[in-house]
Structures are given as C-alpha cells and as structure tokens.
Amino acid sequence: MNLYETLRHFADSWGLLALALVFLAIVLWAFRPGSKRAYRDQADIPFKYDPEDRNRE
C-alpha cells in the first residue's frame, strides 16, 4: 500500500468524520445562546458611521 492509498483511506474514513465534527462545532458556535445580540451589533457596524455627519467631532 503506497502513501496515496493510505492517505485516501484515511480521508475516506476518519477525515470525513473529523470534518463533520468541525462543521458541527462551527454551526453550534454560530447558533449558541446569547450570540444573537453580538451578531446584531456586528451587522450594524456599517450604519454607525455617516461620512456626511457634520456634528461628529
């Protein structure tokens, strides 16, 4: 069994499981309780700065 076949066998079995677990962890992190406010605040960043606002400092 050469290196290519060994790595391919690993990717087909354990690699797929590892990537599925990473994907699940990312999804759980994104939808964790309490993150809605943080994402809402980050989404409003482009609207907080108004270049035509003359009263700004």
C-alpha positions as CSV (number, residue, x, y, z in Angstrom):
1,M,0.0,0.0,0.0
2,N,1.6,3.3,-1.1
3,L,1.3,6.7,0.6
4,Y,-1.5,7.9,-1.7
5,E,-3.7,4.9,-0.9
6,T,-3.0,5.2,2.8
7,L,-4.0,8.9,2.8
8,R,-7.0,8.3,0.7
9,H,-8.2,5.6,3.0
10,F,-7.7,7.9,6.0
11,A,-9.6,10.7,4.3
12,D,-12.5,8.4,3.3
13,S,-12.9,7.2,6.9
14,W,-11.5,9.4,9.7
15,G,-11.0,12.5,7.7
16,L,-14.7,12.6,6.8
17,L,-15.7,12.2,10.5
18,A,-13.2,14.9,11.6
19,L,-14.6,17.4,9.0
20,A,-18.2,16.6,10.0
21,L,-17.3,17.2,13.7
22,V,-15.6,20.5,12.8
23,F,-18.6,21.6,10.8
24,L,-21.0,20.7,13.6
25,A,-18.9,22.6,16.1
26,I,-18.9,25.7,13.9
27,V,-22.7,25.5,13.5
28,L,-23.2,25.1,17.2
29,W,-20.8,28.0,17.9
30,A,-22.7,30.3,15.5
31,F,-26.2,29.5,16.9
32,R,-25.2,29.3,20.6
33,P,-27.5,31.1,23.1
34,G,-26.7,34.7,23.6
35,S,-24.9,35.2,20.3
36,K,-27.8,36.9,18.6
37,R,-27.0,40.3,20.2
38,A,-23.4,40.2,19.3
39,Y,-24.2,39.3,15.6
40,R,-26.8,42.1,15.5
41,D,-24.3,44.6,16.8
42,Q,-21.7,43.5,14.2
43,A,-24.3,43.7,11.5
44,D,-25.0,47.4,12.4
45,I,-21.3,48.5,12.1
46,P,-21.6,49.9,8.6
47,F,-24.5,52.1,9.6
48,K,-22.8,53.6,12.7
49,Y,-20.5,55.8,10.6
50,D,-22.0,58.5,8.5
51,P,-19.4,60.4,6.4
52,E,-21.8,63.3,5.9
53,D,-22.4,63.9,9.5
54,R,-21.1,67.4,10.2
55,N,-21.7,67.2,14.0
56,R,-19.3,64.4,14.5
57,E,-16.2,65.6,16.4
